[in-house]
């Protein structure tokens, strides 16, 4: 990873599989699926999903464990398994510790 990429990273990523419900807020495209994160940080997450959501699609990410939610938008979509699943990057509208990490990395504080 280059120094430029590290400088652009706003908060430390953690490789955690957390059950979430991802819901599209785009009225033209119904999508609501329970899935798992692959990566989380204070500014968003990476999620594996069975269908493509386009860049800039507004979404909510809801924790299955306690119903906590954050709004955000899709900022990255990478096809996996010959387009049978997708890795979506979701950026939150406002950063924070949605994940309930007890001792989050220092750069997670707002």
C-alpha positions as CSV (number, residue, x, y, z in Angstrom):
1,X,0.0,0.0,0.0
2,X,1.4,3.4,-1.0
3,X,1.8,6.4,1.4
4,X,-0.9,8.2,-0.6
5,X,-3.4,5.3,0.0
6,X,-2.5,5.3,3.7
7,X,-3.0,9.0,3.9
8,X,-6.4,8.7,2.2
9,X,-7.6,6.0,4.6
10,X,-9.7,7.8,7.2
11,X,-10.0,5.1,9.8
12,X,-8.5,1.7,10.5
13,X,-10.2,-1.3,8.8
14,X,-11.0,-4.4,10.8
15,X,-11.7,-7.7,9.0
16,X,-14.9,-8.7,10.8
17,X,-17.9,-10.7,9.7
18,X,-20.9,-9.0,11.3
19,X,-24.5,-9.9,10.3
20,X,-26.3,-6.9,8.8
21,X,-29.4,-6.1,6.8
22,X,-28.6,-3.9,3.8
23,X,-31.5,-2.0,2.5
24,X,-31.7,0.2,-0.6
25,X,-33.3,3.6,-0.1
26,X,-33.7,4.1,-3.8
27,X,-37.5,3.8,-4.5
28,X,-36.8,2.6,-8.0
29,X,-34.8,-0.4,-6.8
30,X,-36.1,-2.8,-4.0
31,X,-33.2,-4.5,-2.2
32,X,-33.3,-5.7,1.4
33,X,-30.9,-8.6,2.3
34,X,-29.3,-10.1,5.4
35,X,-25.6,-10.5,4.7
36,X,-22.3,-10.2,6.4
37,X,-19.6,-7.6,6.4
38,X,-16.1,-8.5,5.3
39,X,-14.4,-5.3,6.5
40,X,-15.6,-2.5,8.9
41,X,-14.3,0.9,9.9
42,X,-15.7,4.1,11.4
43,X,-16.6,5.4,7.9
44,X,-18.3,2.4,6.5
45,X,-17.9,-1.2,5.5
46,X,-17.4,-3.8,2.8
47,X,-20.3,-6.2,2.4
48,X,-20.7,-9.3,0.3
49,X,-24.2,-9.4,-1.4
50,X,-25.9,-11.6,-4.0
51,X,-27.0,-8.7,-6.2
52,X,-25.4,-5.6,-7.6
53,X,-26.3,-2.2,-6.2
54,X,-25.1,0.7,-8.3
55,X,-22.6,3.4,-7.1
56,X,-24.2,6.2,-5.2
57,X,-27.3,4.1,-4.3
58,X,-28.4,5.4,-0.8
59,X,-28.7,2.5,1.7
60,X,-29.1,1.7,5.4
61,X,-26.9,-0.8,7.2
62,X,-28.7,-2.4,10.2
63,X,-27.0,-4.6,12.7
64,X,-28.9,-7.9,13.1
65,X,-27.8,-8.1,16.8
66,X,-29.4,-4.9,18.1
67,X,-31.1,-3.0,15.2
68,X,-28.7,-0.1,15.3
69,X,-28.6,1.6,11.9
70,X,-26.6,4.0,9.8
71,X,-27.4,5.6,6.5
72,X,-24.8,5.7,3.7
73,X,-24.2,5.1,0.0
74,X,-22.6,2.5,-2.2
75,X,-19.2,3.8,-3.3
76,X,-17.6,0.6,-4.8
77,X,-19.0,-2.5,-6.5
78,X,-16.7,-5.4,-7.4
79,X,-18.1,-8.6,-9.0
80,X,-17.2,-11.9,-7.3
81,X,-17.7,-15.5,-8.4
82,X,-18.5,-14.7,-12.0
83,X,-21.1,-12.1,-11.1
84,X,-23.0,-14.3,-8.7
85,X,-22.1,-12.1,-5.8
86,X,-20.7,-8.6,-5.2
87,X,-18.4,-6.9,-2.8
88,X,-19.9,-3.5,-2.1
89,X,-18.1,-0.6,-0.4
90,X,-20.5,1.4,1.7
91,X,-19.6,4.9,3.0
92,X,-21.6,6.2,6.0
93,X,-23.2,9.7,5.9
94,X,-21.7,10.3,9.3
95,X,-18.8,8.2,10.8
96,X,-19.1,6.4,14.1
97,X,-18.7,3.0,15.8
98,X,-21.9,1.4,14.6
99,X,-20.2,-1.9,15.1
100,X,-20.1,-1.7,18.9
101,X,-16.4,-2.4,19.1
102,X,-15.5,-2.0,22.8
103,X,-11.9,-0.7,22.2
104,X,-12.0,0.7,18.7
105,X,-8.8,1.9,17.0
106,X,-7.8,5.5,18.1
107,X,-8.5,6.9,14.7
108,X,-12.2,5.9,15.0
109,X,-13.0,8.9,17.3
110,X,-14.9,11.6,15.5
